[in-house]
Amino acid sequence: MARFAVTAARAEQAGFDGVEIHAAHGYLLSQFLSPLVNRRTDAWGGSLENRARMLLDVVRAVRAAVSPTFAVAVKLNSADFQRGGFDADDARQVIAMLDALGVDLVELSGGSYESPAMSGRPADERTRAREAYFLDLARDLVRTSPLPLMLTGGITRRDTADEVLASGVALIGMGTALAVTPDLPDRWRQGREAEQRLRPVTWSDKALAAAAGMALVRHQMRRIAGGRAPRPNTHPAYALACERRQQRQALRRYRAWLPAHTDLAAKKRAA
């Protein structure tokens, strides 16, 4: 919890306007929330109140570490799309819990690497027919939510964005669409749409396909950050291989950096 708080405080010091706590997609906080994954029998498992304890404590720590005007959002699964996992009713209750802690916004997503609905390959057939993968669930949750909701997941067309906003959702979130077409909002203002999409990942291994799909998105973002145009036809295997290589290089640099800085920190504590 302390690391979440320190990171948020440093983000504010660096000039950011807010942070989002990631409690979706099967990562750590999402694992605590899931009754399928969290089999603990202590105060951190069992009832939803116990399973949500880690997330709520993290939110409290972050909120206490930043100023009142600094935005704190939470990314939450509308559902895990796994039998016995976190579902929409759980999400509704957790949103109510977050309301009392000074959270400004909840972003709704869904799925995990085991059931990668967030990548457009959902387990629920209802979500395959359109871009906004979790719109049905968002419509249900927005009726009772005390907090503004943001919906993300496959939104690339203006008509889809308008439909999401008309449902009562306060904001739409886009990642992949902007990684392929960075000027998409300007195109919408001009009555135009995106002309390209990322090469689809059709691998049978769902977890590997989800990882490759996200590597494709990050590959485009790195190109944009380097002043180059996106390349939507990049092969998923190439993007995944490039990312793994970059991760290995970063790990080597970190391992070389760590001993000297660990010794320095120890000397400062001793002094």
C-alpha positions in Angstrom: 0.0 0.0 0.0 2.9 2.4 0.8 4.2 2.0 -2.7 0.9 3.0 -4.3 0.8 6.1 -2.0 4.4 7.0 -2.7 3.9 6.7 -6.5 0.8 8.8 -6.4 2.5 11.5 -4.3 5.4 11.6 -6.8 3.0 11.8 -9.7 1.5 14.9 -8.2 4.9 16.4 -7.5 5.8 15.8 -11.1 2.9 17.9 -12.3 0.2 15.3 -13.1 -3.4 16.1 -12.4 -4.4 12.7 -11.1 -3.7 8.9 -11.0 -5.7 5.8 -11.7 -5.5 2.7 -9.4 -5.6 -0.4 -11.6 -7.9 -3.0 -10.0 -9.0 -4.8 -13.2 -7.7 -7.3 -15.8 -6.5 -9.9 -13.3 -3.7 -7.8 -11.8 -3.0 -7.8 -8.0 -5.9 -5.8 -6.8 -8.2 -7.6 -9.2 -7.0 -10.9 -7.9 -8.0 -9.9 -4.3 -11.4 -8.9 -5.6 -12.1 -12.2 -7.4 -13.8 -15.0 -5.5 -12.3 -17.4 -8.1 -8.7 -16.4 -7.4 -8.9 -15.2 -3.8 -9.2 -18.3 -1.7 -7.9 -16.8 1.5 -9.7 -17.6 4.8 -8.4 -14.6 6.8 -9.6 -10.9 6.8 -8.5 -10.5 3.1 -10.7 -13.3 1.7 -14.2 -14.7 1.8 -16.9 -12.0 1.7 -16.8 -9.2 -0.8 -16.0 -6.8 2.0 -12.9 -8.8 2.9 -11.9 -9.2 -0.8 -12.2 -5.5 -1.4 -10.2 -4.6 1.7 -6.9 -4.4 -0.2 -8.3 -2.0 -2.8 -10.0 0.2 -0.2 -6.9 0.4 1.9 -4.8 1.3 -1.2 -7.3 4.0 -2.1 -7.2 5.4 1.5 -3.4 5.5 1.4 -3.3 7.2 -2.0 -6.0 9.7 -1.0 -4.1 10.6 2.2 -0.8 11.1 0.3 -2.1 13.6 -2.3 -3.9 16.9 -2.1 -7.7 17.1 -2.1 -7.7 18.6 -5.6 -5.6 15.8 -7.1 -7.9 13.3 -8.9 -7.9 9.7 -7.9 -9.7 7.2 -10.2 -10.0 3.4 -10.0 -10.1 1.0 -13.0 -12.5 -1.8 -12.1 -13.8 -4.8 -14.0 -17.5 -4.7 -14.8 -17.1 -8.5 -14.8 -14.2 -11.0 -15.1 -16.1 -13.1 -17.7 -15.1 -16.3 -15.8 -17.5 -18.6 -14.1 -17.3 -17.9 -10.3 -15.4 -14.7 -10.8 -16.0 -11.1 -10.0 -19.3 -10.1 -11.6 -21.5 -7.0 -12.2 -23.2 -7.2 -8.8 -19.8 -7.3 -7.1 -18.8 -4.2 -9.2 -21.9 -2.4 -8.1 -21.1 -2.9 -4.5 -17.5 -2.0 -4.8 -18.4 1.3 -6.6 -20.6 2.1 -3.6 -17.7 1.4 -1.2 -15.3 3.6 -3.2 -17.8 6.5 -3.1 -17.1 7.1 0.6 -13.3 7.3 0.1 -13.1 10.4 -2.1 -12.7 8.6 -5.4 -13.4 10.9 -8.4 -14.1 8.4 -11.2 -14.4 4.7 -11.8 -13.3 3.4 -15.2 -15.1 0.2 -16.3 -13.4 -2.5 -18.2 -13.5 -6.3 -18.0 -11.7 -9.6 -18.4 -8.2 -11.0 -17.6 -5.5 -12.8 -19.4 -7.4 -16.1 -18.8 -10.5 -14.5 -20.4 -9.3 -11.5 -22.3 -12.5 -9.6 -22.9 -10.5 -6.3 -22.8 -8.8 -7.4 -26.0 -12.0 -7.8 -27.9 -12.2 -11.6 -27.5 -14.7 -11.8 -24.7 -16.2 -15.0 -23.3 -19.7 -13.4 -23.3 -21.3 -13.6 -26.8 -23.3 -10.4 -26.2 -20.1 -8.3 -26.3 -18.9 -9.5 -29.7 -21.4 -7.6 -31.8 -20.0 -4.1 -31.3 -17.0 -2.0 -30.4 -18.0 -1.0 -26.8 -17.4 -4.5 -25.3 -18.9 -3.7 -21.9 -21.7 -1.3 -22.7 -24.5 -3.6 -21.6 -22.9 -3.9 -18.2 -22.2 -0.2 -18.0 -25.8 0.7 -18.7 -26.8 -1.5 -15.8 -24.2 -0.1 -13.4 -24.7 3.5 -14.2 -28.3 3.4 -12.9 -27.1 3.0 -9.4 -23.6 4.3 -9.4 -23.0 7.3 -7.0 -19.7 8.0 -8.9 -19.1 9.2 -12.5 -18.3 6.2 -14.7 -15.9 5.9 -17.6 -16.2 3.1 -20.2 -13.3 1.7 -22.1 -12.9 -1.2 -24.5 -12.8 -1.2 -28.3 -14.3 2.3 -29.0 -13.1 3.5 -32.4 -16.2 5.1 -34.1 -18.0 8.4 -33.3 -21.4 6.7 -33.4 -20.2 4.2 -30.8 -18.9 7.0 -28.5 -22.2 8.9 -28.8 -24.1 5.7 -27.9 -21.9 5.2 -24.8 -22.4 8.8 -23.6 -26.2 8.5 -24.3 -26.3 5.6 -21.9 -25.4 7.8 -19.0 -21.7 7.1 -18.9 -19.8 10.3 -18.1 -16.6 9.6 -20.1 -15.3 7.3 -22.8 -11.8 5.9 -22.7 -9.7 5.1 -25.8 -6.3 3.5 -26.0 -5.9 1.3 -29.0 -7.8 3.6 -31.3 -5.5 6.5 -30.5 -2.4 4.3 -30.8 -3.4 3.7 -34.4 -5.0 7.1 -35.2 -3.6 9.7 -32.8 -5.7 12.5 -34.4 -9.0 10.6 -34.1 -10.8 13.2 -32.0 -10.0 15.9 -34.7 -11.2 13.5 -37.4 -14.5 13.1 -35.5 -14.9 16.9 -35.4 -14.4 16.9 -39.2 -16.9 14.2 -39.7 -14.2 11.6 -40.6 -13.4 8.2 -39.1 -10.3 6.1 -38.5 -9.0 4.6 -41.8 -6.8 1.9 -40.3 -7.0 -0.7 -37.5 -4.4 -2.9 -35.9 -3.7 -6.3 -37.5 -5.9 -8.8 -35.7 -4.4 -11.5 -33.4 -6.1 -14.8 -34.2 -3.9 -17.1 -32.2 -5.7 -20.0 -30.4 -3.8 -19.4 -27.1 -6.0 -16.7 -25.5 -3.4 -15.5 -23.0 -0.6 -15.3 -25.5 -2.9 -13.6 -28.0 -3.9 -11.0 -25.4 -0.3 -10.3 -24.6 0.6 -10.0 -28.3 -2.4 -7.7 -28.8 -1.3 -5.3 -26.0 2.3 -5.5 -27.3 1.0 -4.3 -30.7 -0.6 -1.3 -29.0 2.5 -0.4 -27.0 4.6 -0.8 -30.2 2.6 1.8 -31.9 2.8 4.1 -28.9 6.6 3.8 -28.9 6.7 4.7 -32.6 4.5 7.8 -31.9 6.7 8.8 -29.0 9.8 8.5 -31.3 8.2 10.8 -33.8 7.3 8.0 -36.3 3.9 7.2 -37.7 2.0 4.2 -36.4 2.3 1.0 -38.4 -0.9 -1.0 -38.0 0.2 -3.9 -40.1 3.0 -4.8 -37.7 2.9 -8.6 -37.1 1.9 -9.5 -33.6 4.8 -11.9 -33.1 7.3 -9.1 -34.1 5.7 -6.6 -31.6 5.8 -9.2 -28.9 9.4 -10.2 -29.6 10.5 -6.5 -29.6 8.8 -5.9 -26.3 10.4 -8.9 -24.7 13.8 -7.7 -25.9 13.2 -4.3 -24.5 12.1 -5.7 -21.2 15.3 -7.8 -21.0 17.4 -4.8 -21.7 15.6 -2.7 -19.1 16.0 -5.5 -16.5 19.8 -5.6 -17.2 20.1 -1.9 -16.7 18.1 -2.1 -13.5 20.2 -4.9 -12.1 23.3 -2.9 -12.8 21.8 0.2 -11.2 20.3 -1.4 -8.1 23.4 -2.4 -6.0 25.0 1.0 -6.0 21.8 2.8 -5.1 20.9 0.2 -2.5 24.3 0.7 -0.8 23.8 4.5 -1.0 20.4 4.2 0.7 21.8 2.0 3.4 24.6 4.5 4.1 22.0 7.4 4.4 19.9 5.4 6.8 23.0 4.6 8.9 24.1 8.2 9.0 
